[in-house]
Amino acid sequence: MDMRFETRQQAGLAQQQKLSPRMIQSMEILQMPIQALQERIDQELESNIALEVDEHLASAPGSGSEAGIDEAELVVGQADQSEEGADDFERLDQMEQNYVEAIDNEYSSSSWSATRMSGERDRKMDAMANLSARSDSLVDQVLHQWSFAEVDEGIAEAGRILIEHLNDDGLLDMSVSDIAMRENEGGREVPESSLMAAQKVLQAIVEPAGIGAANIRECLLIQVDAWRRREPEHAEDWDTVASLIGTHLDDLVQNRLPDIRKETGLEIEEIKSAINRMHRLNLSPGREVVDEQVPPVIPDVIVEYDQERDCWVAALCDGVVPPLRVSPRYEDMAAEKGLDEQTRGFLNRNVSNARWLIESINQRASSVIRVVEIILERQRGWFEQGARALKPLPMTEVADQLGVHVATVSRAVADKWMQTPRGIVPLRRFFSGGTETAGGDNMSWEAVKELLREIVSEEDPLKPLGDEAIAAALRERGVEIARRTVVKYRQQLGIPPARLRRAYE
């Protein structure tokens, strides 16, 4: 057989759609929570000379974060009445259908931290500015306390090594022998005896008590010793606590109080009294000295009840987003004759980018508010009756009602929050599947969870309901549900199993 390899060139035509940077920006801005939008605007104001804050609108009465819902509705109305406002969802849907795969794979949005642009003062932002600065790390704070320890240099160095191995809870993340082995392998000769001596001093002088312990049991016992010294009149009670932690910690965790009574001879009331004292102890003493930085939640939408119209109304809560405009100065300059091509190109790019950003922000406002209006219509029961009245609302139904791709709706509610009379809630809470009750009503899975929580709250604590009993109670209320689903929902709600919920007399 004659085999030959040939190389050929062939020309062909193919169509390939690329995701333009402007389309990426439009989709990203739609998905941004308000904190991220603030930061994006700040960045653009710094980098684009043609973008500026409209000072006239910014200083107008009713502007700013303290504006009520009437003023906020006016802002939404302006966005809806723009020439391109009616086409917002159609344009976004077209982007999604053409480029959804590229967006998901190539241009996923990052996480952002919230900033506030300078300008009119805002009471909420002022309050945030008055918060204390971020505290030093746990290691830094413990090292500072350790620097006052009156020990020789060998023990001092061993203590510094131990402190480097503290985890966020303030406990050692490995045994002293393993630490010694690791340090010696790394070329730093540290006797295990020095580490053990340093650990004892560390546990004795560092506050809060329990830092430097090898495990949870030791951590709790160190704290018991501290309480015993603090309350000598209750030393006997703390002795009981220490005894239970030392020999029956697992039984305490598993709520096996009868077993403890049998082995110790203590009465149930004495054991329960000791458990109440244990509530003063901290499983994670290291977290007491380090402030967790929880990012503030700023709602994107505010909802209030309109008594005159007997309906719920929504408005964008965008008082911290400044009104923007294209700079008339640079817009006019770009049209001047006699400019060199490089300068003209620079100005035109900045003017064009500013217009596109403003359009994207207005488009975001219109898109979010239209989705929220459907939520208010379909989930009115939640606003008036609470979580048990939440109805099934898949995003696909909202997308069909608006005539857009479901990914567009998903981006419109992503990381967004709504301020309501029932508190600040994520927009995604209103979207879920559900089931049909025996009475023919639709109930969302979130409403089923709330019903489960209610059943558990009403149970006899001496005879708590098992998962099968909870499922039976739900069936009695018309909700057909499997035991394994009860277990899943119970765990999601943070409800322990029946044996841990049981109370003893």
Secondary structure, DSSP 8 states (H G I E B T S, - for coil): --------------------HHHHHHHHHHH--HHHHHHHHHHHHHH-TTEEE-HHHHTSTT-STT--HHHHHHHHHHHHTSTTGGGHHHHHHHHHHHHHHHHHHH-----------SSS--HHHHHHHTS------HHHHHHHHHTT----HHHHHHHHHHHHTB-TTSSBSS-HHHHHHHHHHTT----HHHHHHHHHHHHHHSSSTTTT-SSHHHHHHHHHHHHHHH-GGGHHHHHHHHHHHHHHHHHHHTT-HHHHHHHH---HHHHHHHHHHHTTS-S-GGGGSS---------SEEEEEETTTTEEEEEE--TTS--EEE-HHHHHHHH-TT--HHHHHHHHHHHHHHHHHHHHHHHHHHHHHHHHHHHHHH-HHHHHH-GGG-----HHHHHHHHTS-HHHHHHHHTT-EEEETTEEEEGGGG---EEE-TTS-EEEHHHHHHHHHHHHHTS-TTS---HHHHHHHHHHTT----HHHHHHHHHHTT---HHHH----
